[in-house]
Amino acid sequence: MALRPNPTLRQRRVGTELRRMREQAGLGGSQLARELGIHAAQVTQMESGKSGISVERLRTIAAVCMCTNQALIDSLAEIAAERGKGWWEEYRGAVSTSLLDIAELEGTAKGLTTYTITFVHGLLQTEAYAASVFARAIPPLPRHEVDVRTDFRMRRQRIVHPNTTPIRAFIHEAALRMQFSGPKVLSEQLDALINHAERREISIRAVPFDIESLPGPSENFTYAEGAVAELDTLQIDTSHSSLIFDSPAQLASYREMLRRMSSVALSEEESRDFIWRIKKEIDSKHG
């Protein structure tokens, strides 16, 4: 079987979880290979996501590693059996791999919790606001790249529809006031947030400047729920890219941050009023 040149986020995750199973069982790669009757290099290829794995072999590895977490095994088997490509693969080569990973993460999550401190999360942005964010990237992007990234971001928003992925968004007041292309674009964005907040599957909660302490980090992040808790994933924005984390310790740390965030953020109703007041303030100053 030919090796995958570009394993997807979920394909890489299957490999990561197989490696964790092996390590928890105290087996080296060569030992597992002998148990399976394959070369050690094949174990490395499977664990990197470069090589596909059948559902039968996945369950065999779980048995050899004495993994008894049946829900995790079944979820991994479901991913391993997937065929076909996600819509984001149409953009491979046009946008970065990190952006493709974000779209795949969002498109396959059972639920999303976001925290943003510098701008409104991409899934809730208006087209004009998204284009303005990209237009102010450092170093500057060529116009056609701004257009491609904006189009990609709008495609990502197809999951933001009734009866689809639940989204819980914490937005710091700084992000609600940041202007990327003048007051009109920001006002329209705040109006869109107010409308989003009326929807049952979207929860928007503001984190005002005057809380006693900031319970979250200084960067934007998304916590994506997997089919089982072991497959949850954390995505963190950096100044020029995006990082993906999935270690149990990291996930536990950010779950605690979100618990604290929930305890200090305004309620959904208070947040709608808060966003409306900021919008009214901006409109009155620049109307």
Helices and strands as residue ranges (DSSP letters): H 9-24, H 29-36, H 40-48, H 55-64, H 70-80, G 87-91, H 97-108, E 111-116, G 122-124, H 127-135, H 143-156, G 157-159, E 167-172, H 173-177, H 183-196, E 202-207, E 221-225, G 229-231, E 233-237, E 242-245, H 248-264, H 268-286
